[in-house]
Amino acid sequence: EVQVVESGGGSVQAGGSLRLSCTASGFTFDDSEVDWYRQVPGLECELVAQLRRDGSTYYRDFTERRFTISQDIAANTAYLQMNNLQPEDTAVYFCEKDYSRANTWSRCFNRLRHLEVWGQGTLVNVSL
């Protein structure tokens, strides 16, 4: 089965750090683009960071240089390092990996997404 599974979420106090992991199975984890999204319940799914095939990265302004996206192809895993977390970062975080042979349901967007593999999400809760 083609899938990615997020892990590493949890509860932290403001100023703390978490490293989210996105581990793939059932397909070749290559250097194709990987994205992290997040969703606050009741609000829209929003992009957090991108790691493109050419190695370039893109971060939303709200990450304010606190987050770092990376991937280890040999380990079939992508990461999102999050430092200095704030209560407004509280959300479910989703990993998305581009893959030309998969169309999977995105819980974040609540629709089928083509040529992408989506995980089920991991909850990050940041308290004061």
Order of alpha helices (4+ residues) and beta strands (2+ residues): beta-beta-beta-beta-beta-beta-beta-beta-beta-beta-beta
